Amino acid sequence: ANCVAGYYERVARGQSIIVFVYDRRTNEPIINMEICLGNGNRYYISQFLGKQNSRTVYREYETYYKAYQAYLQTIKPE
């Protein structure tokens, strides 16, 4: 129940990756991220949303967001 399906064209062109993070206990999605390829062939988190495009997920999972952003700095696109 969010808008990530609207980015399929960017995914098909290799400009974006959609990542879903699930709760292992309930198998319910917690976080939906759009990761985009930016200048200098560096990836960045474009969107970090919860169910129904909720932005409140950032406050609850801020540590996860920061850790994933740090990880992205090490990714080299193929």
PyMOL Python script that loads the backbone (N, CA, C, O; Angstrom):
from pymol import cmd

cmd.read_pdbstr("""\
ATOM      1  N   ALA A   1       0.832  -1.192   0.000  1.00  0.00           N
ATOM      2  CA  ALA A   1       0.000   0.000   0.000  1.00  0.00           C
ATOM      3  C   ALA A   1       0.871   1.248   0.000  1.00  0.00           C
ATOM      4  O   ALA A   1       0.826   2.060   0.924  1.00  0.00           O
ATOM      5  N   ASN A   2       1.664   1.380  -1.058  1.00  0.00           N
ATOM      6  CA  ASN A   2       2.465   2.589  -1.236  1.00  0.00           C
ATOM      7  C   ASN A   2       2.708   2.817  -2.725  1.00  0.00           C
ATOM      8  O   ASN A   2       2.150   2.112  -3.566  1.00  0.00           O
ATOM      9  N   CYS A   3       3.538   3.801  -3.043  1.00  0.00           N
ATOM     10  CA  CYS A   3       3.705   4.213  -4.436  1.00  0.00           C
ATOM     11  C   CYS A   3       4.927   3.628  -5.127  1.00  0.00           C
ATOM     12  O   CYS A   3       5.251   4.072  -6.229  1.00  0.00           O
ATOM     13  N   VAL A   4       5.626   2.655  -4.544  1.00  0.00           N
ATOM     14  CA  VAL A   4       6.876   2.180  -5.138  1.00  0.00           C
ATOM     15  C   VAL A   4       6.690   1.577  -6.530  1.00  0.00           C
ATOM     16  O   VAL A   4       7.622   1.610  -7.334  1.00  0.00           O
ATOM     17  N   ALA A   5       5.541   1.039  -6.831  1.00  0.00           N
ATOM     18  CA  ALA A   5       5.317   0.466  -8.164  1.00  0.00           C
ATOM     19  C   ALA A   5       5.379   1.535  -9.255  1.00  0.00           C
ATOM     20  O   ALA A   5       5.577   1.214 -10.427  1.00  0.00           O
ATOM     21  N   GLY A   6       5.214   2.779  -8.883  1.00  0.00           N
ATOM     22  CA  GLY A   6       5.273   3.875  -9.845  1.00  0.00           C
ATOM     23  C   GLY A   6       6.666   4.149 -10.369  1.00  0.00           C
ATOM     24  O   GLY A   6       6.832   4.971 -11.270  1.00  0.00           O
ATOM     25  N   TYR A   7       7.671   3.482  -9.827  1.00  0.00           N
ATOM     26  CA  TYR A   7       9.051   3.734 -10.238  1.00  0.00           C
ATOM     27  C   TYR A   7       9.613   2.624 -11.114  1.00  0.00           C
ATOM     28  O   TYR A   7      10.827   2.536 -11.301  1.00  0.00           O
ATOM     29  N   TYR A   8       8.747   1.783 -11.650  1.00  0.00           N
ATOM     30  CA  TYR A   8       9.222   0.630 -12.417  1.00  0.00           C
ATOM     31  C   TYR A   8      10.044   1.037 -13.633  1.00  0.00           C
ATOM     32  O   TYR A   8      10.962   0.310 -14.013  1.00  0.00           O
ATOM     33  N   GLU A   9       9.746   2.171 -14.252  1.00  0.00           N
ATOM     34  CA  GLU A   9      10.512   2.592 -15.428  1.00  0.00           C
ATOM     35  C   GLU A   9      11.959   2.911 -15.058  1.00  0.00           C
ATOM     36  O   GLU A   9      12.880   2.557 -15.794  1.00  0.00           O
ATOM     37  N   ARG A  10      12.161   3.578 -13.923  1.00  0.00           N
ATOM     38  CA  ARG A  10      13.531   3.871 -13.480  1.00  0.00           C
ATOM     39  C   ARG A  10      14.265   2.581 -13.127  1.00  0.00           C
ATOM     40  O   ARG A  10      15.466   2.460 -13.373  1.00  0.00           O
ATOM     41  N   VAL A  11      13.551   1.625 -12.556  1.00  0.00           N
ATOM     42  CA  VAL A  11      14.160   0.333 -12.243  1.00  0.00           C
ATOM     43  C   VAL A  11      14.553  -0.370 -13.539  1.00  0.00           C
ATOM     44  O   VAL A  11      15.656  -0.907 -13.642  1.00  0.00           O
ATOM     45  N   ALA A  12      13.672  -0.370 -14.512  1.00  0.00           N
ATOM     46  CA  ALA A  12      13.948  -1.031 -15.791  1.00  0.00           C
ATOM     47  C   ALA A  12      15.146  -0.410 -16.507  1.00  0.00           C
ATOM     48  O   ALA A  12      15.879  -1.108 -17.209  1.00  0.00           O
ATOM     49  N   ARG A  13      15.349   0.895 -16.333  1.00  0.00           N
ATOM     50  CA  ARG A  13      16.485   1.582 -16.966  1.00  0.00           C
ATOM     51  C   ARG A  13      17.762   1.479 -16.137  1.00  0.00           C
ATOM     52  O   ARG A  13      18.807   1.982 -16.550  1.00  0.00           O
ATOM     53  N   GLY A  14      17.691   0.834 -14.975  1.00  0.00           N
ATOM     54  CA  GLY A  14      18.865   0.686 -14.129  1.00  0.00           C
ATOM     55  C   GLY A  14      19.203   1.937 -13.339  1.00  0.00           C
ATOM     56  O   GLY A  14      20.325   2.072 -12.850  1.00  0.00           O
ATOM     57  N   GLN A  15      18.255   2.856 -13.204  1.00  0.00           N
ATOM     58  CA  GLN A  15      18.494   4.103 -12.485  1.00  0.00           C
ATOM     59  C   GLN A  15      18.077   4.024 -11.021  1.00  0.00           C
ATOM     60  O   GLN A  15      18.401   4.913 -10.234  1.00  0.00           O
ATOM     61  N   SER A  16      17.373   2.983 -10.660  1.00  0.00           N
ATOM     62  CA  SER A  16      16.868   2.890  -9.299  1.00  0.00           C
ATOM     63  C   SER A  16      16.672   1.436  -8.912  1.00  0.00           C
ATOM     64  O   SER A  16      16.461   0.571  -9.763  1.00  0.00           O
ATOM     65  N   ILE A  17      16.746   1.182  -7.605  1.00  0.00           N
ATOM     66  CA  ILE A  17      16.535  -0.141  -7.025  1.00  0.00           C
ATOM     67  C   ILE A  17      15.492   0.028  -5.924  1.00  0.00           C
ATOM     68  O   ILE A  17      15.552   0.983  -5.151  1.00  0.00           O
ATOM     69  N   ILE A  18      14.552  -0.884  -5.855  1.00  0.00           N
ATOM     70  CA  ILE A  18      13.545  -0.855  -4.800  1.00  0.00           C
ATOM     71  C   ILE A  18      13.900  -1.943  -3.786  1.00  0.00           C
ATOM     72  O   ILE A  18      14.125  -3.095  -4.158  1.00  0.00           O
ATOM     73  N   VAL A  19      13.950  -1.575  -2.506  1.00  0.00           N
ATOM     74  CA  VAL A  19      14.302  -2.503  -1.440  1.00  0.00           C
ATOM     75  C   VAL A  19      13.168  -2.515  -0.421  1.00  0.00           C
ATOM     76  O   VAL A  19      12.680  -1.466  -0.001  1.00  0.00           O
ATOM     77  N   PHE A  20      12.761  -3.712  -0.036  1.00  0.00           N
ATOM     78  CA  PHE A  20      11.742  -3.882   0.994  1.00  0.00           C
ATOM     79  C   PHE A  20      12.400  -4.535   2.201  1.00  0.00           C
ATOM     80  O   PHE A  20      13.162  -5.491   2.055  1.00  0.00           O
ATOM     81  N   VAL A  21      12.110  -4.028   3.378  1.00  0.00           N
ATOM     82  CA  VAL A  21      12.595  -4.617   4.619  1.00  0.00           C
ATOM     83  C   VAL A  21      11.378  -5.163   5.351  1.00  0.00           C
ATOM     84  O   VAL A  21      10.410  -4.442   5.592  1.00  0.00           O
ATOM     85  N   TYR A  22      11.438  -6.447   5.703  1.00  0.00           N
ATOM     86  CA  TYR A  22      10.314  -7.129   6.352  1.00  0.00           C
ATOM     87  C   TYR A  22      10.611  -7.419   7.808  1.00  0.00           C
ATOM     88  O   TYR A  22      11.766  -7.583   8.200  1.00  0.00           O
ATOM     89  N   ASP A  23       9.559  -7.479   8.604  1.00  0.00           N
ATOM     90  CA  ASP A  23       9.641  -7.934   9.986  1.00  0.00           C
ATOM     91  C   ASP A  23       9.706  -9.460   9.945  1.00  0.00           C
ATOM     92  O   ASP A  23       8.784 -10.095   9.433  1.00  0.00           O
ATOM     93  N   ARG A  24      10.752 -10.049  10.462  1.00  0.00           N
ATOM     94  CA  ARG A  24      10.923 -11.505  10.405  1.00  0.00           C
ATOM     95  C   ARG A  24       9.844 -12.255  11.178  1.00  0.00           C
ATOM     96  O   ARG A  24       9.499 -13.386  10.834  1.00  0.00           O
ATOM     97  N   ARG A  25       9.316 -11.626  12.219  1.00  0.00           N
ATOM     98  CA  ARG A  25       8.305 -12.305  13.036  1.00  0.00           C
ATOM     99  C   ARG A  25       6.956 -12.370  12.330  1.00  0.00           C
ATOM    100  O   ARG A  25       6.270 -13.391  12.393  1.00  0.00           O
ATOM    101  N   THR A  26       6.576 -11.291  11.662  1.00  0.00           N
ATOM    102  CA  THR A  26       5.238 -11.216  11.064  1.00  0.00           C
ATOM    103  C   THR A  26       5.245 -11.333   9.544  1.00  0.00           C
ATOM    104  O   THR A  26       4.191 -11.502   8.931  1.00  0.00           O
ATOM    105  N   ASN A  27       6.424 -11.244   8.931  1.00  0.00           N
ATOM    106  CA  ASN A  27       6.575 -11.239   7.481  1.00  0.00           C
ATOM    107  C   ASN A  27       5.847 -10.057   6.825  1.00  0.00           C
ATOM    108  O   ASN A  27       5.478 -10.117   5.652  1.00  0.00           O
ATOM    109  N   GLU A  28       5.651  -8.998   7.591  1.00  0.00           N
ATOM    110  CA  GLU A  28       5.013  -7.777   7.091  1.00  0.00           C
ATOM    111  C   GLU A  28       6.095  -6.779   6.691  1.00  0.00           C
ATOM    112  O   GLU A  28       7.121  -6.681   7.365  1.00  0.00           O
ATOM    113  N   PRO A  29       5.879  -6.034   5.599  1.00  0.00           N
ATOM    114  CA  PRO A  29       6.862  -5.017   5.222  1.00  0.00           C
ATOM    115  C   PRO A  29       6.898  -3.882   6.244  1.00  0.00           C
ATOM    116  O   PRO A  29       5.862  -3.431   6.731  1.00  0.00           O
ATOM    117  N   ILE A  30       8.113  -3.432   6.556  1.00  0.00           N
ATOM    118  CA  ILE A  30       8.308  -2.335   7.502  1.00  0.00           C
ATOM    119  C   ILE A  30       8.742  -1.081   6.751  1.00  0.00           C
ATOM    120  O   ILE A  30       8.193   0.004   6.944  1.00  0.00           O
ATOM    121  N   ILE A  31       9.743  -1.258   5.891  1.00  0.00           N
ATOM    122  CA  ILE A  31      10.360  -0.127   5.193  1.00  0.00           C
ATOM    123  C   ILE A  31      10.405  -0.428   3.704  1.00  0.00           C
ATOM    124  O   ILE A  31      10.689  -1.552   3.290  1.00  0.00           O
ATOM    125  N   ASN A  32      10.124   0.585   2.914  1.00  0.00           N
ATOM    126  CA  ASN A  32      10.284   0.533   1.463  1.00  0.00           C
ATOM    127  C   ASN A  32      11.256   1.635   1.087  1.00  0.00           C
ATOM    128  O   ASN A  32      11.040   2.800   1.421  1.00  0.00           O
ATOM    129  N   MET A  33      12.329   1.272   0.391  1.00  0.00           N
ATOM    130  CA  MET A  33      13.325   2.258  -0.010  1.00  0.00           C
ATOM    131  C   MET A  33      13.454   2.285  -1.525  1.00  0.00           C
ATOM    132  O   MET A  33      13.387   1.255  -2.196  1.00  0.00           O
ATOM    133  N   GLU A  34      13.638   3.484  -2.038  1.00  0.00           N
ATOM    134  CA  GLU A  34      14.061   3.628  -3.427  1.00  0.00           C
ATOM    135  C   GLU A  34      15.499   4.111  -3.363  1.00  0.00           C
ATOM    136  O   GLU A  34      15.789   5.161  -2.790  1.00  0.00           O
ATOM    137  N   ILE A  35      16.395   3.334  -3.957  1.00  0.00           N
ATOM    138  CA  ILE A  35      17.811   3.677  -3.989  1.00  0.00           C
ATOM    139  C   ILE A  35      18.131   4.057  -5.425  1.00  0.00           C
ATOM    140  O   ILE A  35      17.931   3.262  -6.344  1.00  0.00           O
ATOM    141  N   CYS A  36      18.626   5.270  -5.616  1.00  0.00           N
ATOM    142  CA  CYS A  36      18.869   5.801  -6.959  1.00  0.00           C
ATOM    143  C   CYS A  36      20.354   5.933  -7.240  1.00  0.00           C
ATOM    144  O   CYS A  36      21.174   6.079  -6.334  1.00  0.00           O
ATOM    145  N   LEU A  37      20.669   5.878  -8.513  1.00  0.00           N
ATOM    146  CA  LEU A  37      22.030   6.096  -8.973  1.00  0.00           C
ATOM    147  C   LEU A  37      22.175   7.575  -9.289  1.00  0.00           C
ATOM    148  O   LEU A  37      21.483   8.104 -10.159  1.00  0.00           O
ATOM    149  N   GLY A  38      23.083   8.241  -8.575  1.00  0.00           N
ATOM    150  CA  GLY A  38      23.247   9.679  -8.733  1.00  0.00           C
ATOM    151  C   GLY A  38      24.522  10.039  -9.467  1.00  0.00           C
ATOM    152  O   GLY A  38      25.138   9.206 -10.130  1.00  0.00           O
ATOM    153  N   ASN A  39      24.899  11.284  -9.334  1.00  0.00           N
ATOM    154  CA  ASN A  39      26.124  11.792  -9.955  1.00  0.00           C
ATOM    155  C   ASN A  39      27.334  11.030  -9.454  1.00  0.00           C
ATOM    156  O   ASN A  39      27.390  10.630  -8.291  1.00  0.00           O
ATOM    157  N   GLY A  40      28.286  10.833 -10.321  1.00  0.00           N
ATOM    158  CA  GLY A  40      29.493  10.117  -9.934  1.00  0.00           C
ATOM    159  C   GLY A  40      29.264   8.636  -9.710  1.00  0.00           C
ATOM    160  O   GLY A  40      30.062   7.972  -9.047  1.00  0.00           O
ATOM    161  N   ASN A  41      28.166   8.110 -10.265  1.00  0.00           N
ATOM    162  CA  ASN A  41      27.837   6.694 -10.111  1.00  0.00           C
ATOM    163  C   ASN A  41      27.812   6.262  -8.646  1.00  0.00           C
ATOM    164  O   ASN A  41      28.309   5.190  -8.301  1.00  0.00           O
ATOM    165  N   ARG A  42      27.231   7.099  -7.792  1.00  0.00           N
ATOM    166  CA  ARG A  42      27.074   6.791  -6.374  1.00  0.00           C
ATOM    167  C   ARG A  42      25.594   6.591  -6.090  1.00  0.00           C
ATOM    168  O   ARG A  42      24.745   7.339  -6.576  1.00  0.00           O
ATOM    169  N   TYR A  43      25.303   5.587  -5.307  1.00  0.00           N
ATOM    170  CA  TYR A  43      23.918   5.337  -4.925  1.00  0.00           C
ATOM    171  C   TYR A  43      23.538   6.181  -3.711  1.00  0.00           C
ATOM    172  O   TYR A  43      24.383   6.496  -2.873  1.00  0.00           O
ATOM    173  N   TYR A  44      22.267   6.542  -3.626  1.00  0.00           N
ATOM    174  CA  TYR A  44      21.749   7.261  -2.470  1.00  0.00           C
ATOM    175  C   TYR A  44      20.302   6.845  -2.231  1.00  0.00           C
ATOM    176  O   TYR A  44      19.613   6.408  -3.152  1.00  0.00           O
ATOM    177  N   ILE A  45      19.852   6.984  -0.995  1.00  0.00           N
ATOM    178  CA  ILE A  45      18.470   6.650  -0.663  1.00  0.00           C
ATOM    179  C   ILE A  45      17.600   7.835  -1.054  1.00  0.00           C
ATOM    180  O   ILE A  45      17.712   8.919  -0.481  1.00  0.00           O
ATOM    181  N   SER A  46      16.740   7.617  -2.026  1.00  0.00           N
ATOM    182  CA  SER A  46      15.840   8.663  -2.494  1.00  0.00           C
ATOM    183  C   SER A  46      14.570   8.704  -1.655  1.00  0.00           C
ATOM    184  O   SER A  46      14.066   9.779  -1.330  1.00  0.00           O
ATOM    185  N   GLN A  47      14.056   7.528  -1.306  1.00  0.00           N
ATOM    186  CA  GLN A  47      12.844   7.450  -0.501  1.00  0.00           C
ATOM    187  C   GLN A  47      13.028   6.384   0.568  1.00  0.00           C
ATOM    188  O   GLN A  47      13.617   5.331   0.327  1.00  0.00           O
ATOM    189  N   PHE A  48      12.516   6.679   1.743  1.00  0.00           N
ATOM    190  CA  PHE A  48      12.584   5.775   2.891  1.00  0.00           C
ATOM    191  C   PHE A  48      11.222   5.884   3.561  1.00  0.00           C
ATOM    192  O   PHE A  48      11.008   6.740   4.419  1.00  0.00           O
ATOM    193  N   LEU A  49      10.306   5.010   3.162  1.00  0.00           N
ATOM    194  CA  LEU A  49       8.913   5.140   3.573  1.00  0.00           C
ATOM    195  C   LEU A  49       8.391   3.853   4.203  1.00  0.00           C
ATOM    196  O   LEU A  49       8.920   2.765   3.974  1.00  0.00           O
ATOM    197  N   GLY A  50       7.357   4.007   4.989  1.00  0.00           N
ATOM    198  CA  GLY A  50       6.676   2.873   5.592  1.00  0.00           C
ATOM    199  C   GLY A  50       5.388   2.569   4.855  1.00  0.00           C
ATOM    200  O   GLY A  50       5.168   3.032   3.736  1.00  0.00           O
ATOM    201  N   LYS A  51       4.548   1.790   5.495  1.00  0.00           N
ATOM    202  CA  LYS A  51       3.257   1.416   4.924  1.00  0.00           C
ATOM    203  C   LYS A  51       2.457   2.666   4.571  1.00  0.00           C
ATOM    204  O   LYS A  51       2.424   3.634   5.331  1.00  0.00           O
ATOM    205  N   GLN A  52       1.822   2.630   3.418  1.00  0.00           N
ATOM    206  CA  GLN A  52       1.005   3.729   2.912  1.00  0.00           C
ATOM    207  C   GLN A  52       1.795   5.038   2.855  1.00  0.00           C
ATOM    208  O   GLN A  52       1.269   6.107   3.166  1.00  0.00           O
ATOM    209  N   ASN A  53       3.071   4.936   2.453  1.00  0.00           N
ATOM    210  CA  ASN A  53       3.964   6.086   2.287  1.00  0.00           C
ATOM    211  C   ASN A  53       4.211   6.859   3.580  1.00  0.00           C
ATOM    212  O   ASN A  53       4.508   8.053   3.539  1.00  0.00           O
ATOM    213  N   SER A  54       4.094   6.202   4.706  1.00  0.00           N
ATOM    214  CA  SER A  54       4.298   6.849   5.999  1.00  0.00           C
ATOM    215  C   SER A  54       5.742   7.311   6.144  1.00  0.00           C
ATOM    216  O   SER A  54       6.677   6.548   5.905  1.00  0.00           O
ATOM    217  N   ARG A  55       5.909   8.555   6.534  1.00  0.00           N
ATOM    218  CA  ARG A  55       7.246   9.101   6.780  1.00  0.00           C
ATOM    219  C   ARG A  55       7.660   8.918   8.237  1.00  0.00           C
ATOM    220  O   ARG A  55       8.818   9.149   8.585  1.00  0.00           O
ATOM    221  N   THR A  56       6.734   8.510   9.080  1.00  0.00           N
ATOM    222  CA  THR A  56       7.066   8.326  10.489  1.00  0.00           C
ATOM    223  C   THR A  56       8.014   7.148  10.700  1.00  0.00           C
ATOM    224  O   THR A  56       8.645   7.044  11.751  1.00  0.00           O
ATOM    225  N   VAL A  57       8.117   6.271   9.724  1.00  0.00           N
ATOM    226  CA  VAL A  57       9.014   5.123   9.823  1.00  0.00           C
ATOM    227  C   VAL A  57      10.459   5.591   9.998  1.00  0.00           C
ATOM    228  O   VAL A  57      11.263   4.893  10.615  1.00  0.00           O
ATOM    229  N   TYR A  58      10.793   6.764   9.461  1.00  0.00           N
ATOM    230  CA  TYR A  58      12.159   7.265   9.588  1.00  0.00           C
ATOM    231  C   TYR A  58      12.540   7.460  11.047  1.00  0.00           C
ATOM    232  O   TYR A  58      13.643   7.090  11.448  1.00  0.00           O
ATOM    233  N   ARG A  59      11.649   8.032  11.847  1.00  0.00           N
ATOM    234  CA  ARG A  59      11.965   8.265  13.266  1.00  0.00           C
ATOM    235  C   ARG A  59      12.216   6.957  14.000  1.00  0.00           C
ATOM    236  O   ARG A  59      13.147   6.856  14.799  1.00  0.00           O
ATOM    237  N   GLU A  60      11.398   5.969  13.732  1.00  0.00           N
ATOM    238  CA  GLU A  60      11.537   4.685  14.418  1.00  0.00           C
ATOM    239  C   GLU A  60      12.768   3.913  13.961  1.00  0.00           C
ATOM    240  O   GLU A  60      13.391   3.209  14.755  1.00  0.00           O
ATOM    241  N   TYR A  61      13.119   4.043  12.684  1.00  0.00           N
ATOM    242  CA  TYR A  61      14.225   3.272  12.110  1.00  0.00           C
ATOM    243  C   TYR A  61      15.372   4.168  11.642  1.00  0.00           C
ATOM    244  O   TYR A  61      16.073   3.831  10.688  1.00  0.00           O
ATOM    245  N   GLU A  62      15.563   5.294  12.301  1.00  0.00           N
ATOM    246  CA  GLU A  62      16.619   6.234  11.919  1.00  0.00           C
ATOM    247  C   GLU A  62      18.001   5.581  11.954  1.00  0.00           C
ATOM    248  O   GLU A  62      18.828   5.838  11.079  1.00  0.00           O
ATOM    249  N   THR A  63      18.255   4.747  12.947  1.00  0.00           N
ATOM    250  CA  THR A  63      19.545   4.065  13.047  1.00  0.00           C
ATOM    251  C   THR A  63      19.763   3.170  11.837  1.00  0.00           C
ATOM    252  O   THR A  63      20.862   3.127  11.284  1.00  0.00           O
ATOM    253  N   TYR A  64      18.726   2.457  11.423  1.00  0.00           N
ATOM    254  CA  TYR A  64      18.823   1.592  10.246  1.00  0.00           C
ATOM    255  C   TYR A  64      19.108   2.432   9.002  1.00  0.00           C
ATOM    256  O   TYR A  64      19.964   2.078   8.192  1.00  0.00           O
ATOM    257  N   TYR A  65      18.388   3.548   8.854  1.00  0.00           N
ATOM    258  CA  TYR A  65      18.582   4.445   7.707  1.00  0.00           C
ATOM    259  C   TYR A  65      20.038   4.909   7.638  1.00  0.00           C
ATOM    260  O   TYR A  65      20.661   4.844   6.578  1.00  0.00           O
ATOM    261  N   LYS A  66      20.570   5.368   8.741  1.00  0.00           N
ATOM    262  CA  LYS A  66      21.943   5.872   8.767  1.00  0.00           C
ATOM    263  C   LYS A  66      22.947   4.770   8.469  1.00  0.00           C
ATOM    264  O   LYS A  66      23.929   5.003   7.764  1.00  0.00           O
ATOM    265  N   ALA A  67      22.716   3.577   8.996  1.00  0.00           N
ATOM    266  CA  ALA A  67      23.628   2.459   8.724  1.00  0.00           C
ATOM    267  C   ALA A  67      23.581   2.074   7.250  1.00  0.00           C
ATOM    268  O   ALA A  67      24.620   1.803   6.649  1.00  0.00           O
ATOM    269  N   TYR A  68      22.400   2.048   6.668  1.00  0.00           N
ATOM    270  CA  TYR A  68      22.289   1.685   5.254  1.00  0.00           C
ATOM    271  C   TYR A  68      22.913   2.759   4.374  1.00  0.00           C
ATOM    272  O   TYR A  68      23.562   2.441   3.377  1.00  0.00           O
ATOM    273  N   GLN A  69      22.724   4.025   4.730  1.00  0.00           N
ATOM    274  CA  GLN A  69      23.344   5.112   3.964  1.00  0.00           C
ATOM    275  C   GLN A  69      24.867   4.995   4.015  1.00  0.00           C
ATOM    276  O   GLN A  69      25.537   5.193   3.001  1.00  0.00           O
ATOM    277  N   ALA A  70      25.407   4.681   5.166  1.00  0.00           N
ATOM    278  CA  ALA A  70      26.858   4.492   5.285  1.00  0.00           C
ATOM    279  C   ALA A  70      27.304   3.329   4.408  1.00  0.00           C
ATOM    280  O   ALA A  70      28.343   3.418   3.753  1.00  0.00           O
ATOM    281  N   TYR A  71      26.541   2.244   4.383  1.00  0.00           N
ATOM    282  CA  TYR A  71      26.860   1.086   3.557  1.00  0.00           C
ATOM    283  C   TYR A  71      26.862   1.442   2.077  1.00  0.00           C
ATOM    284  O   TYR A  71      27.720   0.975   1.328  1.00  0.00           O
ATOM    285  N   LEU A  72      25.917   2.260   1.652  1.00  0.00           N
ATOM    286  CA  LEU A  72      25.829   2.630   0.244  1.00  0.00           C
ATOM    287  C   LEU A  72      27.074   3.363  -0.240  1.00  0.00           C
ATOM    288  O   LEU A  72      27.398   3.315  -1.426  1.00  0.00           O
ATOM    289  N   GLN A  73      27.756   4.021   0.640  1.00  0.00           N
ATOM    290  CA  GLN A  73      28.958   4.735   0.239  1.00  0.00           C
ATOM    291  C   GLN A  73      30.048   3.777  -0.257  1.00  0.00           C
ATOM    292  O   GLN A  73      31.000   4.195  -0.916  1.00  0.00           O
ATOM    293  N   THR A  74      29.896   2.489   0.068  1.00  0.00           N
ATOM    294  CA  THR A  74      30.913   1.508  -0.340  1.00  0.00           C
ATOM    295  C   THR A  74      30.542   0.762  -1.606  1.00  0.00           C
ATOM    296  O   THR A  74      31.357   0.014  -2.146  1.00  0.00           O
ATOM    297  N   ILE A  75      29.313   0.957  -2.089  1.00  0.00           N
ATOM    298  CA  ILE A  75      28.856   0.212  -3.268  1.00  0.00           C
ATOM    299  C   ILE A  75      29.396   0.838  -4.539  1.00  0.00           C
ATOM    300  O   ILE A  75      29.320   2.052  -4.725  1.00  0.00           O
ATOM    301  N   LYS A  76      29.938   0.011  -5.405  1.00  0.00           N
ATOM    302  CA  LYS A  76      30.373   0.469  -6.723  1.00  0.00           C
ATOM    303  C   LYS A  76      29.442  -0.151  -7.753  1.00  0.00           C
ATOM    304  O   LYS A  76      29.367  -1.376  -7.854  1.00  0.00           O
ATOM    305  N   PRO A  77      28.725   0.676  -8.526  1.00  0.00           N
ATOM    306  CA  PRO A  77      27.798   0.106  -9.525  1.00  0.00           C
ATOM    307  C   PRO A  77      28.517  -0.752 -10.541  1.00  0.00           C
ATOM    308  O   PRO A  77      29.669  -0.493 -10.888  1.00  0.00           O
ATOM    309  N   GLU A  78      27.836  -1.766 -11.010  1.00  0.00           N
ATOM    310  CA  GLU A  78      28.423  -2.667 -12.019  1.00  0.00           C
ATOM    311  C   GLU A  78      28.295  -2.048 -13.385  1.00  0.00           C
ATOM    312  O   GLU A  78      28.725  -2.641 -14.374  1.00  0.00           O
TER     313      GLU A  78
END
""", "prot")
cmd.dss("prot")
cmd.show_as("cartoon", "prot")
cmd.util.cbc("prot")
cmd.orient("prot")
